[in-house]
Amino acid sequence: MSIDKAESVKYETFTQEEYMIMKDDLLRPIEKIGIGAKIWIGFLTAVFLAGVFAYYLQETRGKYVTTGLRDYTTWGVYISNFLFLVALSLSSVFMSAILRLTNFQWYRPLSRIADVISLSSITMAGICIMISMGRADRLHHLFIYGRIQSPIIWDIIVVATYFVACVLVLFIALIPSLSTCKNHLHNLPKWQLKMYDILSFGWEGNAEQWKVLKKTVLILTVLIIPLGIALRTVSAWLFSTTLRPEWDSTNFGAYFVSGSALITVATMVIAVYAFRKIYNLENYLTEMHFDKLGQAMVLMGFIYAYFNINEYLVPAYKMSGLHENHLLDLFVGEEALFYWSVVFFGIAVPSILPLFRKMRKPLPLSIIALAVLIAGWFKFYLIVIPGQAHPLLPIQDVPETWKHYTPSLIELTIVAATIAGTLLLVTVFSKFFPIISVWEVAEGKLEGKEEIINYK
Amino acid sequence: MENENNNSSRRNFLRLGALGGIALAGTAIAKAVTDEAPKETGKKVKVLTADGKLVEVDSSHVEHHAMNDNYTSEEIRQGVKGKKFIRVIDLGKCANERKCIEGCQTAHNYIAPVEYIKVKKMQNSELESPYWFPTMCYHCDNPPCTKVCPVDATFKREDGIVAMDYDRCIGCKFCMAACPYSARTFNFGKPEQLKFTEEHGNDTSDPNHCRTPYAQEGTVAKCDFCTDRSEKGLLPACVVECPNGAILHGDELEDVVTNGEDTFRLKKLLQDRGAYRQFEELGTKPRVYYLPPVARNFPFEDATEAHNTKD
């Protein structure tokens, strides 16, 4: 109510009627939860709980029985999955903050989707660190005995800071929407309305509040970019600060950042496709967005390809004894099929296919994005696991299982649970809060950028 | 109004600071006073006085040495003063008889296929002959593993030993990723191992028994130069068990290494025999030197038998 007043006073061009239609559209997913949504949430909860149970088994029966990890391959699928989730968590940087700062107006309906994906995945990434610890019961040792010289401590600090930043970025921009929810949603349980009331912190939408809000959002937008880059780079340093030739690369931080940029574009495409279809938001998440995201995908694909060439082909040209085993294993050896599939789907496909306009339509682009995402997950697997298979001193006279790591069912269940957890958080969020920022879209419309809402 | 407030709060702050300072000084004085009379521990130790009498005094009057039975965790971390343990391995003498491996497993109460000391078959190029290469933790002077440890659970001691604090390790395995020599092993909680530790953990019947325990489940273990044996001047289990005397253990400051049979002057041995350290170019500065496999005691015999086939 009060927002409308302030808005309509401030922006005369925007009629109350138009705003009401938009609000109805964007708030509708909150008002009713369909049977499909219930099944989906139930499914994700089940997978997540299965992961919790698997973790319980892992901790009670011992990691020797429950995981495929042995000496030599001591970092398994938990760590590679952690890297993947960190990549997802950069959505806020690449799909919201950077676009906002550089005035790409089409960011408006995307920013909240990106922010909630970031928050959900960084939460699960944090959990992944704990799951992979040999002694999770000694987590507090990090605070009692923490050494700032260790990249693990950098990682903990940057993950925690980024988590807080994600909460703030998401929440501050959410305040006006909470007020909108409070004022316009009535057929909801009392506690839910109460929650909107408490969380909106007495937002009235007066000019001064708007000024403070926009300033805060801008500051956070600027801050989250270096923070996200730091997060990604530090997680690359977990590897490049070691003396293992496969990881000992000055290129690693930038290589990881570029890979994450591509992954966030792919994530965004899938998220936009899903929300558009399920919540009937075609008027807000338009074909234009797929067109733009497709173009972004090509750009990020080429940047990622560039870093891959630096990372793999330059050492391959020299083929030093240090890199030989690892690279030959990837290019022509045991992992060749795996490696080249990842290169094909994770780099070639996103760099080339969306060059064609037809491929930038919602469905084809979403299929491409799915391939990129799956290849992206396996890319981190290829970085972490075969990277440990060729230490400087040869592996000799050890059981077969020590040489070849295969993730156990328990490990895979836990990994699935972290992915399900991320999806669950995003889904539940979208059922309680508008997944598209009402005020940001309205603001865009008010500034005469009509194409955001009605593109062609 | 605001200014006044600021002023008064600043004044309060200063007042608080002064009080805190006095309190700190008080505790310092109190501590200094009590330090003059150390607490009696009740534990008597025998000491020899300057005039040759053997007297019994309270252990609190005797300065602590790591050699004493109950040393503090700081002392464990510091290591033995005036020692710098070092090792030289004569590759010409290793015949891969695996006695060092078995001796180590017994001394530290752990079971195969885990090995703190491994013997690898190495061949630098086709034209050169293969040789056996015993490898273990090199207790590097620039250790990549201690650098990355987030909780200081692995650390470099004054006496050169890179040690582990199994009570502190959180099991992140970063040290294992960082070690270029794959010297570290993780206790994944293999049921047989856990059972073995339970049954034999306190078994000291082995003459080479090393008091430093096997890693707890979920922590990282590795060769510790048989810390307590080294401290007492005893030779580590692998050195004792090697039938060919290939492993020489000693003290850099004393300039001496021994395999229990022959004793050498360290520097002369290293200089005369063309000693080298593995992967010198990594800058890890290992404390284990190798003497090249020249003038071998035995012809190289390939081992066809794989020992650690069972997981």
Chai-1 contact restraints between the chains, C-beta under 6 A:
chainA,res_idxA,chainB,res_idxB,connection_type,confidence,min_distance_angstrom,max_distance_angstrom,comment,restraint_id
A,G62,B,G189,contact,1.0,0.0,6.0,A-B,restraint_1
A,K63,B,F188,contact,1.0,0.0,6.0,A-B,restraint_2
A,K63,B,G189,contact,1.0,0.0,6.0,A-B,restraint_3
A,Y64,B,F188,contact,1.0,0.0,6.0,A-B,restraint_4
A,Y64,B,G189,contact,1.0,0.0,6.0,A-B,restraint_5
A,Y64,B,K190,contact,1.0,0.0,6.0,A-B,restraint_6
A,D71,B,T185,contact,1.0,0.0,6.0,A-B,restraint_7
A,D71,B,F186,contact,1.0,0.0,6.0,A-B,restraint_8
A,T74,B,K173,contact,1.0,0.0,6.0,A-B,restraint_9
A,T74,B,M176,contact,1.0,0.0,6.0,A-B,restraint_10
A,T74,B,F186,contact,1.0,0.0,6.0,A-B,restraint_11
A,M133,B,I170,contact,1.0,0.0,6.0,A-B,restraint_12
A,M133,B,G171,contact,1.0,0.0,6.0,A-B,restraint_13
A,M133,B,C172,contact,1.0,0.0,6.0,A-B,restraint_14
A,G134,B,G171,contact,1.0,0.0,6.0,A-B,restraint_15
A,G134,B,G218,contact,1.0,0.0,6.0,A-B,restraint_16
A,R135,B,I170,contact,1.0,0.0,6.0,A-B,restraint_17
A,R135,B,G171,contact,1.0,0.0,6.0,A-B,restraint_18
A,R135,B,G218,contact,1.0,0.0,6.0,A-B,restraint_19
A,R138,B,I170,contact,1.0,0.0,6.0,A-B,restraint_20
A,H141,B,V151,contact,1.0,0.0,6.0,A-B,restraint_21
A,H141,B,R168,contact,1.0,0.0,6.0,A-B,restraint_22
A,H141,B,I170,contact,1.0,0.0,6.0,A-B,restraint_23
A,Y145,B,V151,contact,1.0,0.0,6.0,A-B,restraint_24
A,Y145,B,D152,contact,1.0,0.0,6.0,A-B,restraint_25
A,R147,B,D152,contact,1.0,0.0,6.0,A-B,restraint_26
A,S150,B,V148,contact,1.0,0.0,6.0,A-B,restraint_27
A,S150,B,C149,contact,1.0,0.0,6.0,A-B,restraint_28
A,S150,B,P150,contact,1.0,0.0,6.0,A-B,restraint_29
A,I152,B,P150,contact,1.0,0.0,6.0,A-B,restraint_30
A,I152,B,C172,contact,1.0,0.0,6.0,A-B,restraint_31
A,I152,B,F174,contact,1.0,0.0,6.0,A-B,restraint_32
A,I153,B,P150,contact,1.0,0.0,6.0,A-B,restraint_33
A,T242,B,A177,contact,1.0,0.0,6.0,A-B,restraint_34
A,T242,B,A178,contact,1.0,0.0,6.0,A-B,restraint_35
A,L243,B,P144,contact,1.0,0.0,6.0,A-B,restraint_36
A,L243,B,P180,contact,1.0,0.0,6.0,A-B,restraint_37
A,L243,B,L282,contact,1.0,0.0,6.0,A-B,restraint_38
A,P391,B,S182,contact,1.0,0.0,6.0,A-B,restraint_39
A,L392,B,P180,contact,1.0,0.0,6.0,A-B,restraint_40
A,L393,B,Y181,contact,1.0,0.0,6.0,A-B,restraint_41
A,L393,B,S182,contact,1.0,0.0,6.0,A-B,restraint_42
A,Q396,B,K120,contact,1.0,0.0,6.0,A-B,restraint_43
A,D397,B,A306,contact,1.0,0.0,6.0,A-B,restraint_44
A,D397,B,H307,contact,1.0,0.0,6.0,A-B,restraint_45
A,D397,B,N308,contact,1.0,0.0,6.0,A-B,restraint_46
A,V398,B,P113,contact,1.0,0.0,6.0,A-B,restraint_47
A,V398,B,N308,contact,1.0,0.0,6.0,A-B,restraint_48
A,P399,B,P113,contact,1.0,0.0,6.0,A-B,restraint_49
A,P399,B,N308,contact,1.0,0.0,6.0,A-B,restraint_50
A,P399,B,D311,contact,1.0,0.0,6.0,A-B,restraint_51
A,T401,B,D311,contact,1.0,0.0,6.0,A-B,restraint_52
